[in-house]
Amino acid sequence: MVSEKDDIRILVIGGTGHYGRHIVQALIKKNIPVRVLSRNKNKAQSFFNDQQALEIMEGNVLDSQILEKCISKVTGIIIAISAFNRKTIRRLRKIERDAVLKLLHQASQQKINRVVYVSVYEKPLPDVPMKTGKIKYEVEEALEKSSFDYTILGAPPSIEIFFSMIRGGKMRVPGGGPSSLPNISPIDLGEIAAQAILRSNLPQKRYRLAGPSAPSFPEAAARISDVVGKDISFTKIPLFPLRVAAKIAGGLSLIMPYIAQLLPFILLLNSFESEIALQVAEDYKILQDTFTYSSHTLEDHAQMWINREEK
Ligand SMILES: NC(=O)c1ccc[n+]([C@@H]2O[C@H](COP(=O)([O-])OP(=O)(O)OC[C@H]3O[C@@H](n4cnc5c(N)ncnc54)[C@H](OP(=O)(O)O)[C@@H]3O)[C@@H](O)[C@H]2O)c1
């Protein structure tokens, strides 16, 4: 169990990613020695200002020797890896499942006990059709059956999804999105994951990370408009052409693997039930009762977004 601060060293796998970067920053802020594995050391260095407590190890998670090196002398591991992009989608299973399970196996041999795994919002069902869901299910099962002192963090879409759909003053959303979208600030996720890995009194369980609010896309557009002081109009892009494209890409998944995985994801995003808003309120209360953090709202992120846009 992690106890004395001096003895702590945390390995973050995926520490340069959208969520991982904030996890590393939160650990650095707490003066916790952190090791990050990245395929590109220079790129990784560019993400972090204060690098005193940071060690960046260059390498690929698919390399067993690197795995062995990067777990050496660490007291806890945070896994926030993703291969869900155009370049690595063909190796999704190798990177997100096989390498992660190998890492866990090697960690247990080294008697590393504490693991935090950043997964998807809901634990997927075993027969989920999406490859990425099936992988998350398998890794979560492995953790649940292991002797690790683990915490699973169920990540919803980042709050940044609302801003990523805005171009030229218009928010364009395929399918229009659900009536309530669970989401979290990556800054809050970073803080929660950092606290989780350092806590020795958390029950072995899964937390859904969401809140404080779960707006629809049109509601988000209106709230962002209020902050930035200009109208962000909302447009729904019809899903029908996407459904057809998803069908074709599914059949052609060998030559269009990214599209084949991405389109079902958009369809899933549109299928969130309206009751989810109530669930998010419960999730948020549990998080506030368990972790100490002041959450970043859509308005906070709108301010950060406009500052970035104006640069
Ligand atoms: N982003 C979201 O909105 C969202 C929503 C729901 C769930 N999640 C979950 O959150 C977790 C993190 O996702 P993310 O979106 O933050 O990831 P991301 O931004 O796509 O970052 C991917 C990370 O994985 C690392 N990586 C990929 N392949 C690697 C390899 N072969 N060897 C070593 N490192 C490798 C990358 O490191 P380098 O490039 O530096 O090597 C990078 O740090 C995932 O489990 C994802 O499913 C994310």
The ligand as a Tripos MOL2 file, in Angstrom:
@<TRIPOS>MOLECULE
LIG
   48    52     1     0     0
SMALL
NO_CHARGES

@<TRIPOS>ATOM
      1 N1        -11.1430   11.3600  -24.7290 N.am      1 LIG1
      2 C1        -12.3980   11.0610  -24.4070 C.2       1 LIG1
      3 O1        -13.3280   11.8900  -24.5920 O.2       1 LIG1
      4 C2        -12.7310    9.7190  -23.7820 C.ar      1 LIG1
      5 C3        -14.0940    9.3840  -23.5920 C.ar      1 LIG1
      6 C4        -14.4150    8.1990  -22.9420 C.ar      1 LIG1
      7 C5        -13.4010    7.3370  -22.5100 C.ar      1 LIG1
      8 N2        -12.0970    7.6710  -22.7310 N.ar      1 LIG1
      9 C6        -11.0700    6.7270  -22.2660 C.3       1 LIG1
     10 O2        -10.0220    7.4280  -21.6020 O.3       1 LIG1
     11 C7         -8.7870    6.7140  -21.7990 C.3       1 LIG1
     12 C8         -7.7580    7.6960  -22.3340 C.3       1 LIG1
     13 O3         -8.2180    8.1830  -23.5940 O.3       1 LIG1
     14 P1         -7.6900    9.5560  -24.2320 P.3       1 LIG1
     15 O4         -8.7590   10.0470  -25.1590 O.co2     1 LIG1
     16 O5         -7.2090   10.4550  -23.1480 O.co2     1 LIG1
     17 O6         -6.4340    9.0360  -25.0810 O.3       1 LIG1
     18 P2         -5.6370    9.8180  -26.2390 P.3       1 LIG1
     19 O7         -5.7580   11.2800  -26.0740 O.co2     1 LIG1
     20 O8         -5.9960    9.2340  -27.5580 O.co2     1 LIG1
     21 O9         -4.1150    9.4360  -25.8940 O.3       1 LIG1
     22 C9         -3.6130    8.1740  -26.1570 C.3       1 LIG1
     23 C10        -2.4450    7.9200  -25.2210 C.3       1 LIG1
     24 O10        -2.0510    6.5310  -25.3970 O.3       1 LIG1
     25 C11        -0.6590    6.4940  -25.6180 C.3       1 LIG1
     26 N3         -0.3500    5.3780  -26.5270 N.ar      1 LIG1
     27 C12        -1.0670    4.9570  -27.5930 C.ar      1 LIG1
     28 N4         -0.4550    3.9090  -28.1760 N.ar      1 LIG1
     29 C13         0.6710    3.6740  -27.4470 C.ar      1 LIG1
     30 C14         1.7220    2.7270  -27.5530 C.ar      1 LIG1
     31 N5          1.7320    1.8060  -28.5230 N.pl3     1 LIG1
     32 N6          2.7290    2.7510  -26.6460 N.ar      1 LIG1
     33 C15         2.7370    3.7000  -25.6700 C.ar      1 LIG1
     34 N7          1.7560    4.6220  -25.4930 N.ar      1 LIG1
     35 C16         0.7430    4.6170  -26.3910 C.ar      1 LIG1
     36 C17        -0.2820    7.8370  -26.2590 C.3       1 LIG1
     37 O11         1.0800    8.1020  -25.9630 O.3       1 LIG1
     38 P3          2.1670    8.6840  -27.0010 P.3       1 LIG1
     39 O12         1.4200    9.1840  -28.2140 O.co2     1 LIG1
     40 O13         2.8660    9.7760  -26.2450 O.co2     1 LIG1
     41 O14         3.0530    7.5230  -27.2830 O.co2     1 LIG1
     42 C18        -1.2200    8.7850  -25.5170 C.3       1 LIG1
     43 O15        -0.6490    9.1670  -24.3060 O.3       1 LIG1
     44 C19        -9.1120    5.5580  -22.7580 C.3       1 LIG1
     45 O16        -9.3670    4.4000  -22.0010 O.3       1 LIG1
     46 C20       -10.3920    6.0130  -23.4320 C.3       1 LIG1
     47 O17       -11.1760    4.9420  -23.9050 O.3       1 LIG1
     48 C21       -11.7300    8.8240  -23.3700 C.ar      1 LIG1
@<TRIPOS>BOND
     1     1     2 1
     2     2     3 2
     3     2     4 1
     4     4     5 ar
     5     4    48 ar
     6     5     6 ar
     7     6     7 ar
     8     7     8 ar
     9     8     9 1
    10     8    48 ar
    11     9    10 1
    12     9    46 1
    13    10    11 1
    14    11    12 1
    15    11    44 1
    16    12    13 1
    17    13    14 1
    18    14    15 2
    19    14    16 1
    20    14    17 1
    21    17    18 1
    22    18    19 2
    23    18    20 1
    24    18    21 1
    25    21    22 1
    26    22    23 1
    27    23    24 1
    28    23    42 1
    29    24    25 1
    30    25    26 1
    31    25    36 1
    32    26    27 ar
    33    26    35 ar
    34    27    28 ar
    35    28    29 ar
    36    29    30 ar
    37    29    35 ar
    38    30    31 1
    39    30    32 ar
    40    32    33 ar
    41    33    34 ar
    42    34    35 ar
    43    36    37 1
    44    36    42 1
    45    37    38 1
    46    38    39 2
    47    38    40 1
    48    38    41 1
    49    42    43 1
    50    44    45 1
    51    44    46 1
    52    46    47 1
@<TRIPOS>SUBSTRUCTURE
     1 LIG1         1 GROUP 0 **** ****
